[in-house]
């Protein structure tokens, strides 16, 4: 991940503590209080899963209704990235097709 799209911290923007997690085995930075979806997106990962046909899907509704942002978190497939808070050391993988 080369460029972060995160808003620069200033006197009007406060954040939780910085944490490290892994996206497809690559380390990325996030902050406590962020969702997995937002952490992935600010690090340039907008496609979070593919359908069984291979079409990319990512954040759509942002409130857990549509299931387009499914990822694998700490070996648990079909996890909604928009409804899951980041944790230090978390392992996140983009999901291909259906996972059981």
Secondary structure as GFF3:
##gff-version 3
##sequence-region A 1 100
A	DSSP	beta_strand	18	23	.	.	.	ID=ss1
A	DSSP	beta_strand	26	31	.	.	.	ID=ss2
A	DSSP	alpha_helix	36	42	.	.	.	ID=ss3
A	DSSP	beta_strand	49	50	.	.	.	ID=ss4
A	DSSP	beta_strand	56	57	.	.	.	ID=ss5
A	DSSP	beta_strand	70	73	.	.	.	ID=ss6
A	DSSP	beta_strand	76	80	.	.	.	ID=ss7
A	DSSP	three_ten_helix	81	83	.	.	.	ID=ss8
A	DSSP	beta_strand	91	96	.	.	.	ID=ss9
###
